[in-house]
Amino acid sequence: MKITEALIAEHSIFLAVFDQIEKALPSLSTPMEIRTMAQVVEGMLTEHAKTETDLAYLALDHALANEGRLDRMHQEHHEIDGRLNKVHAASTCSEGRRLLQGALSAAREHFRAEEKGVFPLIEKTLEPATLVDLGTAWLKRNVGTNSKK
Protein backbone atom coordinates (compact mmCIF):
# COMPACT_ATOMS: atom_id res chain seq x y z
CA MET A 1 0.00 0.00 0.00
CA LYS A 2 1.27 3.47 -0.88
CA ILE A 3 1.55 6.08 1.87
CA THR A 4 -1.05 8.23 0.11
CA GLU A 5 -3.53 5.36 0.08
CA ALA A 6 -2.93 4.76 3.78
CA LEU A 7 -3.46 8.42 4.66
CA ILE A 8 -6.62 8.63 2.55
CA ALA A 9 -7.96 5.52 4.29
CA GLU A 10 -7.21 7.15 7.63
CA HIS A 11 -9.04 10.29 6.51
CA SER A 12 -12.09 8.16 5.64
CA ILE A 13 -12.12 6.62 9.09
CA PHE A 14 -11.78 10.02 10.74
CA LEU A 15 -14.64 11.43 8.67
CA ALA A 16 -16.87 8.57 9.83
CA VAL A 17 -15.93 9.34 13.45
CA PHE A 18 -16.61 13.05 12.86
CA ASP A 19 -20.07 12.15 11.53
CA GLN A 20 -20.83 10.19 14.71
CA ILE A 21 -19.57 13.01 16.94
CA GLU A 22 -21.76 15.48 15.06
CA LYS A 23 -24.78 13.22 15.56
CA ALA A 24 -24.03 13.04 19.29
CA LEU A 25 -23.32 16.77 19.79
CA PRO A 26 -26.95 17.90 20.22
CA SER A 27 -27.51 15.36 23.00
CA LEU A 28 -24.43 16.31 25.03
CA SER A 29 -25.55 18.16 28.12
CA THR A 30 -22.35 19.39 29.78
CA PRO A 31 -19.24 21.23 28.64
CA MET A 32 -17.20 18.30 29.99
CA GLU A 33 -18.91 15.88 27.58
CA ILE A 34 -18.07 18.19 24.69
CA ARG A 35 -14.48 18.53 25.91
CA THR A 36 -14.21 14.75 26.00
CA MET A 37 -15.29 14.56 22.37
CA ALA A 38 -12.71 17.22 21.52
CA GLN A 39 -10.03 15.17 23.30
CA VAL A 40 -10.90 12.14 21.17
CA VAL A 41 -10.53 14.19 17.99
CA GLU A 42 -7.30 15.78 19.26
CA GLY A 43 -5.78 12.38 19.96
CA MET A 44 -6.62 11.06 16.51
CA LEU A 45 -5.45 14.16 14.65
CA THR A 46 -2.25 14.60 16.66
CA GLU A 47 -1.02 11.14 15.72
CA HIS A 48 -2.22 11.55 12.14
CA ALA A 49 -0.45 14.91 11.70
CA LYS A 50 2.75 13.47 13.15
CA THR A 51 2.55 10.54 10.75
CA GLU A 52 1.92 12.82 7.77
CA THR A 53 4.84 15.02 8.73
CA ASP A 54 7.24 12.18 9.48
CA LEU A 55 6.40 9.94 6.54
CA ALA A 56 4.98 12.06 3.75
CA TYR A 57 5.69 15.75 4.17
CA LEU A 58 9.38 15.40 5.01
CA ALA A 59 9.92 13.52 1.77
CA LEU A 60 8.57 16.54 -0.10
CA ASP A 61 10.05 19.38 1.96
CA HIS A 62 13.10 19.72 -0.28
CA ALA A 63 11.08 19.67 -3.51
CA LEU A 64 8.45 22.14 -2.34
CA ALA A 65 10.44 24.50 -0.17
CA ASN A 66 9.75 27.49 -2.38
CA GLU A 67 6.11 26.76 -3.15
CA GLY A 68 4.67 27.16 0.33
CA ARG A 69 2.16 24.32 -0.05
CA LEU A 70 3.53 22.29 2.83
CA ASP A 71 3.86 25.40 4.97
CA ARG A 72 0.13 25.92 4.44
CA MET A 73 -0.64 22.31 5.43
CA HIS A 74 1.48 22.67 8.58
CA GLN A 75 -0.29 25.96 9.36
CA GLU A 76 -3.68 24.29 8.94
CA HIS A 77 -2.63 21.55 11.39
CA HIS A 78 -1.84 24.26 13.95
CA GLU A 79 -5.10 26.10 13.27
CA ILE A 80 -7.15 22.94 13.80
CA ASP A 81 -5.25 22.27 17.04
CA GLY A 82 -6.01 25.83 18.14
CA ARG A 83 -9.71 25.39 17.41
CA LEU A 84 -9.80 22.18 19.44
CA ASN A 85 -7.97 23.85 22.33
CA LYS A 86 -10.65 26.57 22.42
CA VAL A 87 -13.29 23.89 23.07
CA HIS A 88 -11.66 23.26 26.45
CA ALA A 89 -12.16 26.89 27.43
CA ALA A 90 -15.83 26.98 26.44
CA SER A 91 -18.06 27.80 29.39
CA THR A 92 -21.36 26.73 27.83
CA CYS A 93 -22.53 23.74 25.83
CA SER A 94 -23.62 25.88 22.92
CA GLU A 95 -20.22 27.55 22.69
CA GLY A 96 -18.44 24.18 22.98
CA ARG A 97 -20.64 22.63 20.30
CA ARG A 98 -20.02 25.56 17.96
CA LEU A 99 -16.26 25.43 18.49
CA LEU A 100 -16.06 21.66 18.08
CA GLN A 101 -18.20 21.80 14.94
CA GLY A 102 -15.86 24.45 13.56
CA ALA A 103 -12.82 22.30 14.27
CA LEU A 104 -14.41 19.30 12.56
CA SER A 105 -15.30 21.41 9.53
CA ALA A 106 -11.75 22.76 9.34
CA ALA A 107 -10.34 19.23 9.52
CA ARG A 108 -12.66 18.10 6.72
CA GLU A 109 -11.51 20.98 4.52
CA HIS A 110 -7.89 20.22 5.33
CA PHE A 111 -8.33 16.56 4.34
CA ARG A 112 -9.87 17.63 1.02
CA ALA A 113 -6.97 20.01 0.34
CA GLU A 114 -4.42 17.29 1.06
CA GLU A 115 -6.20 14.74 -1.09
CA LYS A 116 -6.61 17.14 -4.03
CA GLY A 117 -3.31 18.98 -3.85
CA VAL A 118 -0.62 17.46 -1.68
CA PHE A 119 -1.15 13.72 -2.09
CA PRO A 120 -1.12 13.83 -5.91
CA LEU A 121 2.07 15.86 -5.68
CA ILE A 122 3.59 13.26 -3.37
CA GLU A 123 2.72 10.55 -5.90
CA LYS A 124 4.15 12.60 -8.75
CA THR A 125 7.36 13.51 -6.91
CA LEU A 126 8.31 10.27 -5.18
CA GLU A 127 9.27 6.98 -6.79
CA PRO A 128 6.63 4.22 -6.64
CA ALA A 129 8.90 2.07 -4.49
CA THR A 130 9.36 4.95 -2.04
CA LEU A 131 5.58 5.41 -1.79
CA VAL A 132 5.23 1.72 -0.92
CA ASP A 133 8.14 1.86 1.56
CA LEU A 134 6.49 4.80 3.30
CA GLY A 135 3.17 2.92 3.30
CA THR A 136 4.91 -0.04 4.93
CA ALA A 137 6.40 2.29 7.54
CA TRP A 138 2.89 3.69 8.17
CA LEU A 139 1.55 0.17 8.66
CA LYS A 140 4.34 -0.81 11.06
CA ARG A 141 3.86 2.42 12.99
CA ASN A 142 0.10 1.90 13.33
CA VAL A 143 0.22 -1.81 14.07
CA GLY A 144 2.95 -1.17 16.62
CA THR A 145 0.93 1.65 18.19
CA ASN A 146 -2.26 -0.37 18.44
CA SER A 147 -0.61 -3.49 19.83
CA LYS A 148 1.06 -1.51 22.64
CA LYS A 149 -2.22 -0.19 24.00
ChimeraX commands (.cxc) that place a marker at each C-alpha (Angstrom):
marker #1 position 0.00,0.00,0.00 radius 0.5
marker #1 position 1.27,3.47,-0.88 radius 0.5
marker #1 position 1.55,6.08,1.87 radius 0.5
marker #1 position -1.05,8.23,0.11 radius 0.5
marker #1 position -3.53,5.36,0.08 radius 0.5
marker #1 position -2.93,4.76,3.78 radius 0.5
marker #1 position -3.46,8.42,4.66 radius 0.5
marker #1 position -6.62,8.63,2.55 radius 0.5
marker #1 position -7.96,5.52,4.29 radius 0.5
marker #1 position -7.21,7.15,7.63 radius 0.5
marker #1 position -9.04,10.29,6.51 radius 0.5
marker #1 position -12.09,8.16,5.64 radius 0.5
marker #1 position -12.12,6.62,9.09 radius 0.5
marker #1 position -11.78,10.02,10.74 radius 0.5
marker #1 position -14.64,11.43,8.67 radius 0.5
marker #1 position -16.87,8.57,9.83 radius 0.5
marker #1 position -15.93,9.34,13.45 radius 0.5
marker #1 position -16.61,13.05,12.86 radius 0.5
marker #1 position -20.07,12.15,11.53 radius 0.5
marker #1 position -20.83,10.19,14.71 radius 0.5
marker #1 position -19.57,13.01,16.94 radius 0.5
marker #1 position -21.76,15.48,15.06 radius 0.5
marker #1 position -24.78,13.22,15.56 radius 0.5
marker #1 position -24.03,13.04,19.29 radius 0.5
marker #1 position -23.32,16.77,19.79 radius 0.5
marker #1 position -26.95,17.90,20.22 radius 0.5
marker #1 position -27.51,15.36,23.00 radius 0.5
marker #1 position -24.43,16.31,25.03 radius 0.5
marker #1 position -25.55,18.16,28.12 radius 0.5
marker #1 position -22.35,19.39,29.78 radius 0.5
marker #1 position -19.24,21.23,28.64 radius 0.5
marker #1 position -17.20,18.30,29.99 radius 0.5
marker #1 position -18.91,15.88,27.58 radius 0.5
marker #1 position -18.07,18.19,24.69 radius 0.5
marker #1 position -14.48,18.53,25.91 radius 0.5
marker #1 position -14.21,14.75,26.00 radius 0.5
marker #1 position -15.29,14.56,22.37 radius 0.5
marker #1 position -12.71,17.22,21.52 radius 0.5
marker #1 position -10.03,15.17,23.30 radius 0.5
marker #1 position -10.90,12.14,21.17 radius 0.5
marker #1 position -10.53,14.19,17.99 radius 0.5
marker #1 position -7.30,15.78,19.26 radius 0.5
marker #1 position -5.78,12.38,19.96 radius 0.5
marker #1 position -6.62,11.06,16.51 radius 0.5
marker #1 position -5.45,14.16,14.65 radius 0.5
marker #1 position -2.25,14.60,16.66 radius 0.5
marker #1 position -1.02,11.14,15.72 radius 0.5
marker #1 position -2.22,11.55,12.14 radius 0.5
marker #1 position -0.45,14.91,11.70 radius 0.5
marker #1 position 2.75,13.47,13.15 radius 0.5
marker #1 position 2.55,10.54,10.75 radius 0.5
marker #1 position 1.92,12.82,7.77 radius 0.5
marker #1 position 4.84,15.02,8.73 radius 0.5
marker #1 position 7.24,12.18,9.48 radius 0.5
marker #1 position 6.40,9.94,6.54 radius 0.5
marker #1 position 4.98,12.06,3.75 radius 0.5
marker #1 position 5.69,15.75,4.17 radius 0.5
marker #1 position 9.38,15.40,5.01 radius 0.5
marker #1 position 9.92,13.52,1.77 radius 0.5
marker #1 position 8.57,16.54,-0.10 radius 0.5
marker #1 position 10.05,19.38,1.96 radius 0.5
marker #1 position 13.10,19.72,-0.28 radius 0.5
marker #1 position 11.08,19.67,-3.51 radius 0.5
marker #1 position 8.45,22.14,-2.34 radius 0.5
marker #1 position 10.44,24.50,-0.17 radius 0.5
marker #1 position 9.75,27.49,-2.38 radius 0.5
marker #1 position 6.11,26.76,-3.15 radius 0.5
marker #1 position 4.67,27.16,0.33 radius 0.5
marker #1 position 2.16,24.32,-0.05 radius 0.5
marker #1 position 3.53,22.29,2.83 radius 0.5
marker #1 position 3.86,25.40,4.97 radius 0.5
marker #1 position 0.13,25.92,4.44 radius 0.5
marker #1 position -0.64,22.31,5.43 radius 0.5
marker #1 position 1.48,22.67,8.58 radius 0.5
marker #1 position -0.29,25.96,9.36 radius 0.5
marker #1 position -3.68,24.29,8.94 radius 0.5
marker #1 position -2.63,21.55,11.39 radius 0.5
marker #1 position -1.84,24.26,13.95 radius 0.5
marker #1 position -5.10,26.10,13.27 radius 0.5
marker #1 position -7.15,22.94,13.80 radius 0.5
marker #1 position -5.25,22.27,17.04 radius 0.5
marker #1 position -6.01,25.83,18.14 radius 0.5
marker #1 position -9.71,25.39,17.41 radius 0.5
marker #1 position -9.80,22.18,19.44 radius 0.5
marker #1 position -7.97,23.85,22.33 radius 0.5
marker #1 position -10.65,26.57,22.42 radius 0.5
marker #1 position -13.29,23.89,23.07 radius 0.5
marker #1 position -11.66,23.26,26.45 radius 0.5
marker #1 position -12.16,26.89,27.43 radius 0.5
marker #1 position -15.83,26.98,26.44 radius 0.5
marker #1 position -18.06,27.80,29.39 radius 0.5
marker #1 position -21.36,26.73,27.83 radius 0.5
marker #1 position -22.53,23.74,25.83 radius 0.5
marker #1 position -23.62,25.88,22.92 radius 0.5
marker #1 position -20.22,27.55,22.69 radius 0.5
marker #1 position -18.44,24.18,22.98 radius 0.5
marker #1 position -20.64,22.63,20.30 radius 0.5
marker #1 position -20.02,25.56,17.96 radius 0.5
marker #1 position -16.26,25.43,18.49 radius 0.5
marker #1 position -16.06,21.66,18.08 radius 0.5
marker #1 position -18.20,21.80,14.94 radius 0.5
marker #1 position -15.86,24.45,13.56 radius 0.5
marker #1 position -12.82,22.30,14.27 radius 0.5
marker #1 position -14.41,19.30,12.56 radius 0.5
marker #1 position -15.30,21.41,9.53 radius 0.5
marker #1 position -11.75,22.76,9.34 radius 0.5
marker #1 position -10.34,19.23,9.52 radius 0.5
marker #1 position -12.66,18.10,6.72 radius 0.5
marker #1 position -11.51,20.98,4.52 radius 0.5
marker #1 position -7.89,20.22,5.33 radius 0.5
marker #1 position -8.33,16.56,4.34 radius 0.5
marker #1 position -9.87,17.63,1.02 radius 0.5
marker #1 position -6.97,20.01,0.34 radius 0.5
marker #1 position -4.42,17.29,1.06 radius 0.5
marker #1 position -6.20,14.74,-1.09 radius 0.5
marker #1 position -6.61,17.14,-4.03 radius 0.5
marker #1 position -3.31,18.98,-3.85 radius 0.5
marker #1 position -0.62,17.46,-1.68 radius 0.5
marker #1 position -1.15,13.72,-2.09 radius 0.5
marker #1 position -1.12,13.83,-5.91 radius 0.5
marker #1 position 2.07,15.86,-5.68 radius 0.5
marker #1 position 3.59,13.26,-3.37 radius 0.5
marker #1 position 2.72,10.55,-5.90 radius 0.5
marker #1 position 4.15,12.60,-8.75 radius 0.5
marker #1 position 7.36,13.51,-6.91 radius 0.5
marker #1 position 8.31,10.27,-5.18 radius 0.5
marker #1 position 9.27,6.98,-6.79 radius 0.5
marker #1 position 6.63,4.22,-6.64 radius 0.5
marker #1 position 8.90,2.07,-4.49 radius 0.5
marker #1 position 9.36,4.95,-2.04 radius 0.5
marker #1 position 5.58,5.41,-1.79 radius 0.5
marker #1 position 5.23,1.72,-0.92 radius 0.5
marker #1 position 8.14,1.86,1.56 radius 0.5
marker #1 position 6.49,4.80,3.30 radius 0.5
marker #1 position 3.17,2.92,3.30 radius 0.5
marker #1 position 4.91,-0.04,4.93 radius 0.5
marker #1 position 6.40,2.29,7.54 radius 0.5
marker #1 position 2.89,3.69,8.17 radius 0.5
marker #1 position 1.55,0.17,8.66 radius 0.5
marker #1 position 4.34,-0.81,11.06 radius 0.5
marker #1 position 3.86,2.42,12.99 radius 0.5
marker #1 position 0.10,1.90,13.33 radius 0.5
marker #1 position 0.22,-1.81,14.07 radius 0.5
marker #1 position 2.95,-1.17,16.62 radius 0.5
marker #1 position 0.93,1.65,18.19 radius 0.5
marker #1 position -2.26,-0.37,18.44 radius 0.5
marker #1 position -0.61,-3.49,19.83 radius 0.5
marker #1 position 1.06,-1.51,22.64 radius 0.5
marker #1 position -2.22,-0.19,24.00 radius 0.5
marker link #1:1,2 radius 0.2
marker link #1:2,3 radius 0.2
marker link #1:3,4 radius 0.2
marker link #1:4,5 radius 0.2
marker link #1:5,6 radius 0.2
marker link #1:6,7 radius 0.2
marker link #1:7,8 radius 0.2
marker link #1:8,9 radius 0.2
marker link #1:9,10 radius 0.2
marker link #1:10,11 radius 0.2
marker link #1:11,12 radius 0.2
marker link #1:12,13 radius 0.2
marker link #1:13,14 radius 0.2
marker link #1:14,15 radius 0.2
marker link #1:15,16 radius 0.2
marker link #1:16,17 radius 0.2
marker link #1:17,18 radius 0.2
marker link #1:18,19 radius 0.2
marker link #1:19,20 radius 0.2
marker link #1:20,21 radius 0.2
marker link #1:21,22 radius 0.2
marker link #1:22,23 radius 0.2
marker link #1:23,24 radius 0.2
marker link #1:24,25 radius 0.2
marker link #1:25,26 radius 0.2
marker link #1:26,27 radius 0.2
marker link #1:27,28 radius 0.2
marker link #1:28,29 radius 0.2
marker link #1:29,30 radius 0.2
marker link #1:30,31 radius 0.2
marker link #1:31,32 radius 0.2
marker link #1:32,33 radius 0.2
marker link #1:33,34 radius 0.2
marker link #1:34,35 radius 0.2
marker link #1:35,36 radius 0.2
marker link #1:36,37 radius 0.2
marker link #1:37,38 radius 0.2
marker link #1:38,39 radius 0.2
marker link #1:39,40 radius 0.2
marker link #1:40,41 radius 0.2
marker link #1:41,42 radius 0.2
marker link #1:42,43 radius 0.2
marker link #1:43,44 radius 0.2
marker link #1:44,45 radius 0.2
marker link #1:45,46 radius 0.2
marker link #1:46,47 radius 0.2
marker link #1:47,48 radius 0.2
marker link #1:48,49 radius 0.2
marker link #1:49,50 radius 0.2
marker link #1:50,51 radius 0.2
marker link #1:51,52 radius 0.2
marker link #1:52,53 radius 0.2
marker link #1:53,54 radius 0.2
marker link #1:54,55 radius 0.2
marker link #1:55,56 radius 0.2
marker link #1:56,57 radius 0.2
marker link #1:57,58 radius 0.2
marker link #1:58,59 radius 0.2
marker link #1:59,60 radius 0.2
marker link #1:60,61 radius 0.2
marker link #1:61,62 radius 0.2
marker link #1:62,63 radius 0.2
marker link #1:63,64 radius 0.2
marker link #1:64,65 radius 0.2
marker link #1:65,66 radius 0.2
marker link #1:66,67 radius 0.2
marker link #1:67,68 radius 0.2
marker link #1:68,69 radius 0.2
marker link #1:69,70 radius 0.2
marker link #1:70,71 radius 0.2
marker link #1:71,72 radius 0.2
marker link #1:72,73 radius 0.2
marker link #1:73,74 radius 0.2
marker link #1:74,75 radius 0.2
marker link #1:75,76 radius 0.2
marker link #1:76,77 radius 0.2
marker link #1:77,78 radius 0.2
marker link #1:78,79 radius 0.2
marker link #1:79,80 radius 0.2
marker link #1:80,81 radius 0.2
marker link #1:81,82 radius 0.2
marker link #1:82,83 radius 0.2
marker link #1:83,84 radius 0.2
marker link #1:84,85 radius 0.2
marker link #1:85,86 radius 0.2
marker link #1:86,87 radius 0.2
marker link #1:87,88 radius 0.2
marker link #1:88,89 radius 0.2
marker link #1:89,90 radius 0.2
marker link #1:90,91 radius 0.2
marker link #1:91,92 radius 0.2
marker link #1:92,93 radius 0.2
marker link #1:93,94 radius 0.2
marker link #1:94,95 radius 0.2
marker link #1:95,96 radius 0.2
marker link #1:96,97 radius 0.2
marker link #1:97,98 radius 0.2
marker link #1:98,99 radius 0.2
marker link #1:99,100 radius 0.2
marker link #1:100,101 radius 0.2
marker link #1:101,102 radius 0.2
marker link #1:102,103 radius 0.2
marker link #1:103,104 radius 0.2
marker link #1:104,105 radius 0.2
marker link #1:105,106 radius 0.2
marker link #1:106,107 radius 0.2
marker link #1:107,108 radius 0.2
marker link #1:108,109 radius 0.2
marker link #1:109,110 radius 0.2
marker link #1:110,111 radius 0.2
marker link #1:111,112 radius 0.2
marker link #1:112,113 radius 0.2
marker link #1:113,114 radius 0.2
marker link #1:114,115 radius 0.2
marker link #1:115,116 radius 0.2
marker link #1:116,117 radius 0.2
marker link #1:117,118 radius 0.2
marker link #1:118,119 radius 0.2
marker link #1:119,120 radius 0.2
marker link #1:120,121 radius 0.2
marker link #1:121,122 radius 0.2
marker link #1:122,123 radius 0.2
marker link #1:123,124 radius 0.2
marker link #1:124,125 radius 0.2
marker link #1:125,126 radius 0.2
marker link #1:126,127 radius 0.2
marker link #1:127,128 radius 0.2
marker link #1:128,129 radius 0.2
marker link #1:129,130 radius 0.2
marker link #1:130,131 radius 0.2
marker link #1:131,132 radius 0.2
marker link #1:132,133 radius 0.2
marker link #1:133,134 radius 0.2
marker link #1:134,135 radius 0.2
marker link #1:135,136 radius 0.2
marker link #1:136,137 radius 0.2
marker link #1:137,138 radius 0.2
marker link #1:138,139 radius 0.2
marker link #1:139,140 radius 0.2
marker link #1:140,141 radius 0.2
marker link #1:141,142 radius 0.2
marker link #1:142,143 radius 0.2
marker link #1:143,144 radius 0.2
marker link #1:144,145 radius 0.2
marker link #1:145,146 radius 0.2
marker link #1:146,147 radius 0.2
marker link #1:147,148 radius 0.2
marker link #1:148,149 radius 0.2
view
